[in-house]
C-alpha cells in the first residue's frame, strides 16, 4: 500500500512510472530534483501496482522490481503506464472526477492517456538514435518517443546540445526549454593531486567509447614510460564489454588498467579524490554528469572533444579527440603530472563551474516552468 497524508488537491502530478529499480543516472536525477518540487508522486508500489504518494510521505528511494511478469517487462522498457488504469487509480485514491492541472515527468515519458492535460517532460539525451546499445532502443526512440513529444506541452532539454537534437528530430524550438543539471558541492576542494592514477566513470555502453579509450591508453603507456599511474574504469557491463576486454589484453601494460563493476558511494568518492584526473572519452552525451561530479571535488578532467563537452567545459577541462592515438591524451596527462599550476588552475575552474550549477537553481527553473504552464 502507498502511504498517504490527508487528501490534498491534485494540482500537480509528478510522473515517476519510468523510474527503474537500482542505481542509475536517471534515478540520481530524480533524487536530486523531485524532493524540491510540489505535487503528488505517481509510481509503482511493492506489489507492482500504481500508487499516489503525497510529497510529505514520499521517500526518494528507487521502486522495487514489479513482481508480475507483464508489469516487470513493461517496467524494464519504461512503459509501465500501459499496464495501469490511471483514471481508476485516481478515483481509487479519492480524486473522484478530478484530473491534475499539470503533469511533470523527470523522464522522457508523457502520460499518453491524458493528451488534453499540460505536460512537462524531460529529454536527457537522444543517444539511442546516434549510438544505440540495441536495435530495440533505436526503434523505441525513432518511432515511439515522438508520441510522447506530441503529448507534451513543453520539453526540458538538459543541454543546448540536446535541444538542438530535439529540433533536428522535428520538435518546434518554442516548445523546448533548456535546464542544465545541477550539483551540490559538499566537500572541501582537493588541494593537490593525491596520486598519478586516472579514473573513468562509465558503463560499457556504445556512446562511452571505451574501446577507443583503451587504444589511446596504449599510446599513452608507450609515450609516457615514466608515468606509473593506474586507470580505474568503474561501470557495469554493457554492449562494449567484450571489445573492452580485448582491448585490455592488447595494452602494453594491461595490469595497470582495472575494470570495476561498481563501488559503494563512499569508496567511489575516495577513488575520485585519490586520483590525478577523471577521463571521459564519450562520443555522444546529453550532459555527462560524472564530469561535473569530478569538478565538484576539484578534480581536473580530461574529456573528449564533443559538442556537449565544449558547451559546458570550455576553459575548465583539457580536451582530446574521440579517436586519439594517445598523443593528445599523453600530453594532457604529462601536463598535469609536471605542472602543479596547471593542475590547480583546472581544479579551481572546474570547482567554480560546479558552484555555478546548483541543484537549487535547477529545481527553481523547473518549478517556474511548471508554474508558467499552470497559469
Secondary structure, 3 states (H helix, E strand, C coil): CCCCCCCCCCCEEEECCCCCCCCCHHHHHHHHHHHHCCCEEEEECCCCCEEEECHHHCCCCCCCCCCCHHHHHHHHCCCHHHHCCHHHHHHHCCCCCCCCCEEECCCCCCCHHHCCCEEEEEECCCHHHHCCCCHHHHHHHHHHHHHHHHHCCEEEECCHHHHHHHHHCCCCHHHEEECCCCECCCCCCCCCCCCCCEEEECCCCHHHCHHHHHHHHHHHHHHCCCCCCCEEEECCCCCCHHHHHHHHHCCCCHHHEEEECCCCHHHHHHHHHCCCEEEECCCCCCCCHHHHHHHHHCCCEEEECCHHHHHHHCCCCEEECCCCCCHHHHHHHHHHHHCHHHHHHHHHHHHHHHHHCEHHHHHHHHHHHHHHHHC
